[in-house]
């Protein structure tokens, strides 16, 4: 059933972006680890999208920093990345002017001379253009975070009387509670908390931000958004890809550290939090924290670990995890995790929240489903024998990606002389209502960081609370060795994942 009444013309969507009244002050964006994939695939395309929308200051410079000596090839490579990954046309009138603002600085991250030379380069821009603000983006492996931050402090680059200095840190923020605390302590020696922007790219996704809009900008959902009406909540982040050559990283991470502790906890906080008093960073952060703090310690029996073996994904043969490059043939790393959470507060007590994430699953899909309780009296139960089977509960599905949108399932009378009930779906699709969107989520986050708005970023206390939740589980898991692999590539994970819900008389929603 197509129900989207409103179609917004692409030019109106673009002008809404342009209506954003705040444009950052002139400054320099310095990306450490700029030779990595993230810079070319996500960061530069996102910065260029901001430029296209007129959201960047005219006086801006972007400096890539990495060890390799790339010279002029860096800007050319970034230009190619903008075209390939940003959906940008070669003849875009703003492209050449933007690429001219991109430069490269080769240095080792522990080389004092390199930092001095960088400082001088930035001072040169300041003199020429008045670019007093700094945004340092640490797109590097986590073992370099503390070192780079320490050097920035030592060379007087972390504070300025003339402009704002901010630092963006990519995940992972630590490996467990202890390492997260140590990392936070190291960074806070140099930067104040309001200068630190811990990025979780899920918060940059329009569909994740829309969870808050859906709940708090509409009057009809919030009254039923609680334990009186909701039977269970499910959040799935399924990927069909494997680990894409990231063996050494993934061996140490696993699905829980890679996705559950951060991306899924962020999504859950938006689904479950109380309405904040405003959309200010502090107000939102306090409400998110309350959700995480109300989650009961996770019991191991409420969790499932899996690891993919060989199989077929999208018609193609796929190797098992243990056969991947630089992965131990006896690896105990989980590529799938499912956890049942319980939130002890007035809104959610007794409503199970099932979350799961996995690699090499049947398809790529990230969704939140809210399953409502059945009506108190089943007036039309004889429909069990009809063509649509048992009467289905109402369901709100928020499709985070792909095919972004929201749907509502309800029962409708099948045209027939009988009272047969069939499930039908009202569907809102982003692409249909607002046109195709080339944004990758980093646009909003980069812009917010340049403006000093931390609402859509992870904060120190939140990172530590979520690690507090998962660290005991991760430790408990190390005590038992599982007979991996326990699911075939291209399936929905181990059988135990279905059993986790079956024990409660429930099922994962079909995705
Ligand atoms: C990253 C993980 O944070 O998120 C990757 O490290 C994962 O393993 C990726 O593939 C998923 O992001 P998205 O935006 O494709 O859902």
Boltz pocket constraint, residues with backbone or C-beta under 6 A from the ligand:
constraints:
  - pocket:
      binder: B
      contacts: [[A, 201], [A, 239], [A, 258], [A, 366]]
      max_distance: 6.0
